[in-house]
Every structure is written in C-alpha cells, then in structure tokens.
Amino acid sequence: MSYKTRLIKIAIKLTPNLMIIWVANRVLKGIAELTDFSFDIDTRKVHVKTTLYGETDAIEVWVDGFAVISDEASYKFIIQQAESNRPWLNNILALIVGKAWKIPVIPQLAAQMALIAELFNAERPEPNVEGD
C-alpha cells in the first residue's frame, strides 16, 4: 500500500459522520434527507439511512463488501452484498450485486483512477494452510 493510500484511508477514518450528513443534506435539499451514515473502509461496510422528500418512512441500505478492480485497460466496481429495508430496492440491488460494472473514463479523474483502485482494491483471500 502506497503512502498516498495510507493518508487517504486515515483522512476517511477521521472525517466525522456528521460532516458527511450535513454536506449530503445540502446537496440533496428538496430530494432527500440523510439521517444516518456509517462507512468502514477496512471492512468495506456502508450503512445509509435516508428519507425521501414528502415521505415519512426512512429507507435503509446496507452494503457489505465492495471493490474497484483494475485490469489492463479499464477499472470495474463490484458490490459483494447489499440489502435494504424495502423489497423493491432489494430487487434492484439483486440485479447489481456480484457483477463487475465498468467505470466510465472521466478525463478529470483519469490520473487518480490508479490511486482509487489501490485504495479500494479487491481483498485477496489468505491461503488456507493447515498444519499436521
């Protein structure tokens, strides 16, 4: 892991959830209100709780495991598991979970894609070694 990647992980861990909620609510004003957010970069778990404008019940989404995969010419994003407290959203999530989605090339981010891929690289399982 590079020095830059370590610094970014530290910055992500130190960013207060209240700040993320405040910024998200400013961006989503009139659309939705984010009421809860948690992100663990080490375990790759995300929890989001939001209420759509005009609705009374909150929508919750849990993501467990995600990664950016790089091959020679492109980058792909994959979510290992995700679920929601809404059946219709679970149906949508079932269509995207476990599939590698190609990340479109954005010229302004092209130089940073290798760093992003390193930060969110796929976890490689430890070899299973058994002793006698």
Phi, psi and omega in degrees: 000133183283166179298317179300317181297318178298317179296319179295319178299318178297315180298319178297317181294328183273350180287121182292140178300325180297325177293318179297316179298317181297313180296315180299319181292329175292319180290321185269009183308129181084354180247309183201164175235120176281122183251339179208143181207133171216142183218121177244106185291332181287317180267355180058048178243139179226138173229129180230135176232122183219154176241124178289146180304127180089352179261159180256329183265140180279151174255130178243141177228133176241127176243130181234097178097118175207159182201159169251123182253132178247135168242190190303318189243352185211175177235147179228151179246136180225141174247126181281314181215144176203146176209164183220170175268011178240126180301320181295324179286325174299323178295320177294314180299324179298333179283336185251339182291137176084358179252140177274120182256125181294132178275122180295149180285120176248113186307323182291338181252359185305319181290335182266352185298324178295321178293318178297318178297322178292320181296319183246035181295157180292135178289132177265128180295144177291141177296141181273104182248123180248135178266154178269000000 
